[in-house]
Amino acid sequence: MSTPPLASGPDGPHALRPLLHTVLDALDTGFRARGGPLPAGGPEQVAARLRNAVGDVLPDRGDPHALRTLVHAFAETAADPAHPLCAAHLHCPPLAVATAADLAASALNPSLDSWDQAPGASELERLVTAALAREIHGTGTSATPDALITTGGTEANQLALLLAREAHGATVRLVCGANAHHSLPRAAWLLGLPRPVVVPAPHGTLDPDALDQALTGLNGPLLVAATAGTTDAGLIDPLPEIAARCAAHDARLHVDAAYGAGLLFSDRHRTRLNGLGTADTVTLDLHKLGWQPVAAGLLAVRDARDLAALRQRADYLNADDDTEAGLPDLLGRSLRTTRRPDVLKLAVTLKTLGRSGLGALVDHVCAQARQFADLVDAHPGFDLHAPPVISTVLFRPTDATDTTVAAVRRTLLTDGHAVLGRARLDGRLWLKATLLNPATGPDDLAALLHLAAASRATLVEGHTPR
């Protein structure tokens, strides 16, 4: 058996070129075979098609055509976030430049658990995280901000609670709104913290007066978690007022800005995040309003000294004499040991587009959301929940039951025609359009609403499919 080609090293580019052509061709034919934003037929039919294409996953003898076969099947049965009618989730179409950088990172395969595995990557990570931390927390305080790269908002939120526990003890109590992301109370459970106090958010955002009342009745160390960009409607909690209540009660503040932090790049919209820099910790996800391939999460801290709690020692990775000799210690930069170099795609994107380029993309998708909301508002067959705050629009067929709303969405999914999400707010179920594709045009927005109307028209109230 001949030695299989490696992706890196002096011969790596020559080995990759024919494989890249194979991948691109298989992606193209797979996209065309699917024909829409989602494969038609629903879970059972899609799973059957994939099983038939894959066959034996581990055959006795290898298949030289496996790359083409599996990439084609993968593309044909994928949800395509670059399709203008794929608008359900905070699932962005990645920028080509970021995807290319991600390929380079995979080919070189640094592991950010010790300097000798990632000499340049470790320095690049330091530069990028410091720059993004300054973007959030500024430079006007005595403390030095910093940031860690994570797999996403869930890991970043868990880290935020861990840092709060290490700073204030195991009795620190999470106080969050009913609109908070599910990963926050889950993190409290994982870390063995007291049961969180959940403050009602009847209008989708955390009420500062209700928060003040809750904090007044609590003793001991407290961690308040606010949200800048809820997953259901893209709403932003009143951050300055919440920060003031936290200061009055000596409570630590974390802001989950996984969705909304991208507004910082926009001169037009960044004021919606006023007060963000006062938080002790901030979660952000650039695989949302940053157009990165998954994963691209971060946790920013206002004071880098908080990160000392994460320090660990393993003699084979960060021996004392090595660190004293100047080799960077990377184990305290994550709860993970082996880490891929997600920093490269971030650095390439930030450098290529700059603040103005990223801001223009943010402005564009926010404008798309307003356009779509206007279409919904003018349509006699739909109700609009509210004007969008970021790029999420909630709407529902007029006079429809929640059962019908759910059936409209599932019909579109099963047919493969459009991908819409769902959100429950104000006691009712809404269709959710999350607009993150800068290439979506006015005709696409009109088509999305037309498909939802057509799906509603095919359903008879009281006899909707399960």
C-alpha positions as CSV (number, residue, x, y, z in Angstrom):
1,M,0.0,0.0,0.0
2,S,1.4,3.4,-0.9
3,T,1.7,6.1,1.7
4,P,-1.4,8.4,1.7
5,P,-0.6,12.1,1.0
6,L,-0.4,14.5,3.9
7,A,-2.0,17.9,3.9
8,S,0.9,19.8,5.3
9,G,4.7,19.9,4.7
10,P,6.4,20.8,1.5
11,D,4.4,18.4,-0.6
12,G,1.1,19.3,1.1
13,P,-0.2,21.9,-1.5
14,H,0.5,19.5,-4.3
15,A,-1.5,16.7,-2.5
16,L,-4.3,19.1,-1.7
17,R,-4.9,20.6,-5.2
18,P,-6.6,17.6,-6.9
19,L,-8.5,16.9,-3.7
20,L,-9.8,20.4,-3.6
21,H,-11.1,20.1,-7.2
22,T,-12.8,16.9,-6.2
23,V,-14.4,18.6,-3.1
24,L,-15.6,21.7,-5.1
25,D,-17.1,19.5,-7.8
26,A,-18.9,17.3,-5.3
27,L,-20.2,20.3,-3.4
28,D,-21.5,21.9,-6.6
29,T,-23.3,18.7,-7.8
30,G,-24.6,18.1,-4.3
31,F,-26.0,21.6,-4.1
32,R,-27.7,21.2,-7.5
33,A,-29.1,17.8,-6.5
34,R,-30.7,19.3,-3.4
35,G,-32.2,22.2,-5.3
36,G,-33.3,24.2,-2.3
37,P,-32.3,25.4,1.2
38,L,-33.1,22.0,2.8
39,P,-33.3,18.5,1.4
40,A,-36.9,17.5,0.7
41,G,-38.7,14.6,2.4
42,G,-38.2,15.0,6.1
43,P,-35.9,13.2,8.5
44,E,-36.7,9.6,7.5
45,Q,-36.2,10.1,3.7
46,V,-33.1,12.3,4.1
47,A,-31.5,9.7,6.5
48,A,-32.3,6.9,4.0
49,R,-30.7,8.8,1.1
50,L,-27.5,9.4,3.2
51,R,-27.3,5.8,4.3
52,N,-27.7,4.6,0.8
53,A,-24.9,6.9,-0.4
54,V,-22.5,6.0,2.3
55,G,-23.0,2.3,2.4
56,D,-20.4,0.5,4.7
57,V,-18.7,3.2,6.7
58,L,-15.7,1.0,7.5
59,P,-15.3,-1.4,4.6
60,D,-12.5,-4.0,4.6
61,R,-11.0,-2.4,1.6
62,G,-10.9,1.4,1.1
63,D,-12.9,3.2,-1.6
64,P,-10.8,5.7,-3.7
65,H,-14.0,7.6,-4.6
66,A,-15.1,8.0,-1.0
67,L,-14.2,11.8,-0.8
68,R,-16.4,12.6,-3.8
69,T,-19.2,10.2,-2.7
70,L,-19.5,11.5,0.8
71,V,-19.0,15.2,0.1
72,H,-21.7,15.0,-2.6
73,A,-24.1,13.2,-0.2
74,F,-23.2,15.6,2.6
75,A,-24.0,18.6,0.4
76,E,-27.2,17.1,-1.0
77,T,-28.6,16.4,2.5
78,A,-27.3,19.6,4.2
79,A,-29.2,22.7,5.2
80,D,-27.5,25.5,3.2
81,P,-27.1,28.7,5.3
82,A,-26.0,30.5,2.1
83,H,-29.4,29.9,0.5
84,P,-31.6,33.1,0.8
85,L,-34.6,31.0,2.0
86,C,-32.6,29.4,4.8
87,A,-33.5,31.8,7.7
88,A,-34.3,29.8,10.8
89,H,-31.4,30.1,13.2
90,L,-28.3,32.0,14.1
91,H,-26.6,29.9,11.5
92,C,-24.7,32.2,9.1
93,P,-23.3,31.6,5.7
94,P,-19.5,31.7,6.3
95,L,-17.3,34.1,4.3
96,A,-15.2,32.5,1.6
97,V,-12.1,34.2,3.0
98,A,-12.8,32.7,6.5
99,T,-13.5,29.3,5.0
100,A,-10.2,29.4,3.1
101,A,-8.3,30.3,6.3
102,D,-10.1,27.5,8.1
103,L,-8.7,25.1,5.4
104,A,-5.2,26.4,6.0
105,A,-5.6,25.9,9.7
106,S,-6.7,22.3,9.2
107,A,-3.9,21.6,6.9
108,L,-1.2,23.0,9.2
109,N,-3.0,21.5,12.3
110,P,-1.5,23.5,15.1
111,S,-2.7,22.5,18.6
112,L,-2.9,25.3,21.0
113,D,-2.0,23.5,24.2
114,S,1.7,24.1,24.1
115,W,4.0,26.6,22.3
116,D,6.0,24.0,20.5
117,Q,2.8,22.8,18.8
118,A,1.7,26.2,17.8
119,P,4.4,28.8,17.8
120,G,2.9,31.4,15.5
121,A,-0.7,30.4,16.3
122,S,-0.2,31.2,20.0
123,E,1.0,34.7,19.2
124,L,-1.8,35.3,16.7
125,E,-4.3,34.2,19.3
126,R,-2.9,36.7,21.8
127,L,-3.1,39.5,19.3
128,V,-6.7,38.8,18.2
129,T,-8.1,38.2,21.6
130,A,-6.5,41.3,23.0
131,A,-7.9,43.4,20.1
132,L,-11.5,42.0,20.5
133,A,-11.3,42.5,24.3
134,R,-10.4,46.1,23.7
135,E,-13.3,46.5,21.3
136,I,-15.7,45.5,24.1
137,H,-14.1,46.8,27.2
138,G,-12.0,49.7,25.9
139,T,-8.7,50.9,27.3
140,G,-9.8,53.6,29.8
141,T,-9.7,51.5,33.0
142,S,-6.8,50.5,35.3
143,A,-7.5,46.8,34.4
144,T,-6.3,45.1,31.3
145,P,-9.0,43.4,29.3
146,D,-8.5,40.0,27.6
147,A,-10.5,37.3,25.9
148,L,-10.4,33.5,25.4
149,I,-11.5,31.7,22.2
150,T,-14.3,29.1,22.9
151,T,-16.4,26.7,20.9
152,G,-19.3,29.1,21.1
153,G,-21.7,30.8,23.5
154,T,-22.4,27.8,25.6
155,E,-18.8,27.3,26.5
156,A,-18.3,31.0,27.0
157,N,-21.2,31.3,29.4
158,Q,-20.0,28.3,31.3
159,L,-16.6,29.9,31.6
160,A,-18.2,33.2,32.8
161,L,-19.9,31.3,35.7
162,L,-16.8,29.4,36.5
163,L,-14.8,32.6,36.8
164,A,-17.5,34.1,39.0
165,R,-17.4,31.1,41.2
166,E,-13.6,31.2,41.5
167,A,-13.7,34.9,42.3
168,H,-16.6,34.9,44.8
169,G,-16.9,31.3,46.1
170,A,-19.2,28.4,45.5
171,T,-22.2,30.2,47.0
172,V,-22.4,32.8,44.2
173,R,-25.9,32.8,42.8
174,L,-26.9,33.4,39.2
175,V,-29.7,35.9,38.7
176,C,-31.0,36.0,35.1
177,G,-34.1,36.9,33.2
178,A,-36.6,34.4,31.9
179,N,-35.3,35.4,28.4
180,A,-31.8,34.1,29.2
181,H,-30.1,31.4,27.1
182,H,-30.6,27.9,28.4
183,S,-26.9,27.4,28.7
184,L,-26.7,29.8,31.7
185,P,-28.9,27.9,34.2
186,R,-27.4,24.7,32.8
187,A,-23.9,26.0,33.6
188,A,-25.0,26.8,37.2
189,W,-26.2,23.2,37.5
190,L,-22.9,21.8,36.0
191,L,-20.8,23.9,38.4
192,G,-22.8,23.0,41.5
193,L,-24.0,26.5,42.1
194,P,-27.2,27.4,44.0
195,R,-30.4,27.3,42.0
196,P,-30.6,30.4,39.8
197,V,-33.1,33.2,40.5
198,V,-35.1,33.8,37.4
199,V,-36.6,37.3,37.0
200,P,-39.7,37.5,34.8
201,A,-39.2,39.1,31.4
202,P,-42.8,39.5,30.2
203,H,-41.9,41.7,27.2
204,G,-38.8,39.6,26.2
205,T,-36.2,41.7,28.1
206,L,-35.0,41.8,31.6
207,D,-36.8,44.6,33.6
208,P,-34.4,46.6,35.7
209,D,-36.9,47.3,38.5
210,A,-37.8,43.6,38.8
211,L,-34.1,42.9,38.9
212,D,-33.6,45.5,41.6
213,Q,-36.4,43.9,43.6
214,A,-34.9,40.4,43.2
215,L,-31.4,41.6,44.2
216,T,-32.8,43.4,47.3
217,G,-34.1,40.1,48.7
218,L,-30.9,38.1,48.2
219,N,-27.8,37.7,50.3
220,G,-24.4,36.6,49.5
221,P,-22.4,37.0,46.3
222,L,-24.5,37.5,43.2
223,L,-23.9,37.2,39.4
224,V,-26.4,38.9,37.1
225,A,-26.6,37.7,33.5
226,A,-28.1,40.0,31.0
227,T,-28.6,39.3,27.3
228,A,-27.7,41.4,24.2
229,G,-29.5,39.5,21.4
230,T,-32.0,36.9,22.6
231,T,-32.2,33.8,20.5
232,D,-36.0,34.1,20.1
233,A,-36.5,37.7,19.0
234,G,-33.0,39.3,19.0
235,L,-33.9,41.6,21.8
236,I,-31.4,43.5,23.9
237,D,-31.7,44.0,27.7
238,P,-31.4,47.6,28.9
239,L,-27.7,47.2,29.7
240,P,-26.9,50.6,31.3
241,E,-29.8,50.3,33.8
242,I,-28.9,46.7,34.6
243,A,-25.3,47.7,35.2
244,A,-26.4,50.4,37.5
245,R,-28.5,48.0,39.6
246,C,-25.5,45.6,39.7
247,A,-23.3,48.4,41.0
248,A,-25.8,49.3,43.6
249,H,-26.0,45.8,44.9
250,D,-22.3,44.9,44.5
251,A,-23.3,42.2,42.0
252,R,-21.0,40.9,39.3
253,L,-22.3,41.3,35.7
254,H,-22.1,39.0,32.8
255,V,-23.6,39.8,29.4
256,D,-24.4,37.1,26.9
257,A,-23.9,39.0,23.7
258,A,-23.3,35.9,21.5
259,Y,-25.7,37.3,18.9
260,G,-25.6,41.1,19.5
261,A,-21.9,41.7,20.0
262,G,-21.5,42.0,16.2
263,L,-23.2,45.3,16.4
264,L,-20.0,46.7,17.8
265,F,-18.6,46.8,14.3
266,S,-21.3,49.1,13.1
267,D,-21.2,52.8,13.6
268,R,-24.9,52.9,13.1
269,H,-25.9,50.2,15.5
270,R,-23.1,50.0,18.2
271,T,-24.9,52.4,20.5
272,R,-27.5,49.7,21.1
273,L,-24.8,48.0,23.2
274,N,-24.1,51.0,25.4
275,G,-23.1,49.7,28.8
276,L,-21.6,46.4,27.5
277,G,-18.1,47.5,28.5
278,T,-19.1,47.7,32.2
279,A,-19.7,43.9,32.4
280,D,-17.1,41.8,34.1
281,T,-17.5,39.1,31.4
282,V,-19.0,39.2,27.9
283,T,-19.9,36.3,25.6
284,L,-19.7,36.8,21.8
285,D,-20.0,34.5,18.8
286,L,-18.5,35.4,15.5
287,H,-20.1,32.5,13.8
288,K,-23.3,34.6,14.0
289,L,-22.9,38.3,13.2
290,G,-19.3,37.6,12.1
291,W,-19.9,35.2,9.3
292,Q,-17.3,32.6,10.5
293,P,-17.4,28.8,10.0
294,V,-18.3,27.1,13.3
295,A,-16.8,27.4,15.8
296,A,-15.8,31.0,16.6
297,G,-16.9,31.9,20.1
298,L,-15.1,34.1,22.7
299,L,-15.4,35.2,26.3
300,A,-14.1,38.6,27.0
301,V,-13.1,39.7,30.5
302,R,-12.8,43.2,31.8
303,D,-9.8,42.3,34.0
304,A,-7.3,39.8,32.7
305,R,-6.4,38.9,36.3
306,D,-9.7,36.9,36.5
307,L,-8.2,34.4,34.1
308,A,-5.6,33.3,36.7
309,A,-8.2,30.9,38.0
310,L,-7.8,28.8,34.9
311,R,-4.1,28.2,35.3
312,Q,-3.1,24.5,35.2
313,R,0.3,22.8,35.1
314,A,1.2,19.7,33.2
315,D,5.0,19.1,33.1
316,Y,5.0,17.8,29.5
317,L,3.2,20.9,28.3
318,N,4.2,23.9,30.5
319,A,7.0,22.8,32.8
320,D,8.1,25.6,35.2
321,D,11.6,25.8,33.8
322,D,10.2,26.2,30.2
323,T,7.8,29.0,31.2
324,E,10.6,30.7,33.2
325,A,12.8,30.5,30.0
326,G,10.1,32.3,28.1
327,L,7.9,29.7,26.5
328,P,4.3,30.8,26.6
329,D,1.9,28.9,28.9
330,L,-1.2,28.1,26.9
331,L,-3.1,25.8,29.3
332,G,-4.7,28.7,31.1
333,R,-6.3,29.9,27.9
334,S,-9.0,27.3,27.9
335,L,-10.7,24.5,29.8
336,R,-9.7,22.3,26.8
337,T,-6.3,20.9,26.2
338,T,-6.1,20.2,22.5
339,R,-7.5,23.2,20.6
340,R,-7.6,23.8,16.9
341,P,-6.4,27.2,15.6
342,D,-9.8,28.9,15.1
343,V,-8.0,32.2,15.6
344,L,-6.7,32.1,12.0
345,K,-10.1,32.5,10.3
346,L,-10.9,35.3,12.8
347,A,-7.6,37.1,12.1
348,V,-8.0,36.8,8.3
349,T,-11.5,38.1,8.4
350,L,-10.8,41.1,10.7
351,K,-7.7,42.0,8.6
352,T,-9.5,41.6,5.3
353,L,-12.7,43.4,6.0
354,G,-11.7,45.7,8.8
355,R,-14.2,47.3,11.1
356,S,-15.9,49.2,8.2
357,G,-16.4,46.0,6.1
358,L,-17.8,44.0,8.9
359,G,-20.0,47.0,9.9
360,A,-21.4,47.2,6.4
361,L,-22.4,43.6,6.6
362,V,-24.1,44.1,9.9
363,D,-25.9,47.2,8.6
364,H,-27.1,45.3,5.6
365,V,-28.7,42.3,7.4
366,C,-30.3,44.7,9.9
367,A,-31.8,46.6,7.0
368,Q,-33.0,43.3,5.4
369,A,-34.8,42.6,8.6
370,R,-36.6,45.9,8.6
371,Q,-37.5,45.4,4.9
372,F,-38.9,41.9,5.7
373,A,-40.8,43.3,8.7
374,D,-42.4,46.0,6.5
375,L,-43.5,43.3,4.0
376,V,-45.1,41.3,6.9
377,D,-46.7,44.4,8.3
378,A,-48.3,45.3,4.9
379,H,-49.5,41.7,4.2
380,P,-53.2,41.2,5.3
381,G,-52.5,37.5,6.0
382,F,-49.8,38.0,8.6
383,D,-49.2,39.6,12.0
384,L,-45.9,41.2,12.9
385,H,-44.7,40.7,16.4
386,A,-42.6,43.9,16.6
387,P,-40.1,45.9,14.6
388,P,-36.7,44.0,14.6
389,V,-34.0,45.1,17.0
390,I,-31.2,43.2,15.2
391,S,-31.9,40.9,12.3
392,T,-34.7,38.6,13.7
393,V,-38.3,39.0,12.6
394,L,-41.2,37.2,14.3
395,F,-44.5,36.8,12.4
396,R,-47.5,34.5,12.2
397,P,-50.5,33.9,10.0
398,T,-53.4,36.1,11.1
399,D,-56.0,34.3,13.2
400,A,-54.1,31.0,13.1
401,T,-53.7,28.7,16.1
402,D,-50.3,27.7,17.4
403,T,-50.9,24.3,15.9
404,T,-51.3,25.8,12.5
405,V,-48.2,28.0,12.9
406,A,-46.1,24.9,13.8
407,A,-47.6,23.0,10.9
408,V,-46.7,25.8,8.4
409,R,-43.1,25.7,9.5
410,R,-42.9,21.9,9.3
411,T,-44.5,21.8,5.9
412,L,-41.9,24.2,4.5
413,L,-39.1,22.1,6.1
414,T,-40.4,18.8,4.8
415,D,-40.9,20.1,1.3
416,G,-37.4,21.6,1.4
417,H,-38.8,25.0,0.2
418,A,-37.8,27.3,3.1
419,V,-36.2,27.1,6.6
420,L,-37.9,29.2,9.2
421,G,-37.5,28.9,13.0
422,R,-40.1,29.1,15.8
423,A,-40.3,31.2,19.0
424,R,-42.8,31.4,21.8
425,L,-43.3,34.9,23.0
426,D,-46.2,36.7,24.7
427,G,-47.9,33.4,25.1
428,R,-48.1,32.6,21.4
429,L,-46.1,30.7,18.8
430,W,-44.4,32.7,16.1
431,L,-42.5,31.9,12.9
432,K,-39.0,33.3,13.1
433,A,-36.9,34.6,10.3
434,T,-33.3,35.2,11.2
435,L,-31.6,37.2,8.4
436,L,-27.9,36.7,8.4
437,N,-27.2,36.3,4.7
438,P,-25.9,39.6,3.1
439,A,-26.6,38.2,-0.4
440,T,-30.4,38.0,0.3
441,G,-32.3,40.4,-1.9
442,P,-35.8,42.0,-1.8
443,D,-37.2,39.3,-4.2
444,D,-35.9,36.6,-1.8
445,L,-37.7,38.3,1.1
446,A,-40.9,38.4,-0.9
447,A,-40.5,34.8,-1.9
448,L,-40.0,33.8,1.7
449,L,-43.3,35.4,2.8
450,H,-45.1,34.0,-0.3
451,L,-44.0,30.5,0.6
452,A,-45.2,30.9,4.2
453,A,-48.6,32.2,2.9
454,A,-48.9,29.3,0.4
455,S,-48.1,26.8,3.1
456,R,-50.8,28.4,5.3
457,A,-53.3,28.2,2.5
458,T,-52.8,24.5,2.1
459,L,-53.7,23.8,5.7
460,V,-57.3,23.5,6.9
461,E,-57.7,24.8,10.5
462,G,-58.2,21.8,12.8
463,H,-56.9,19.3,10.3
464,T,-53.2,20.3,10.2
465,P,-50.6,17.5,9.8
466,R,-48.5,16.5,12.8
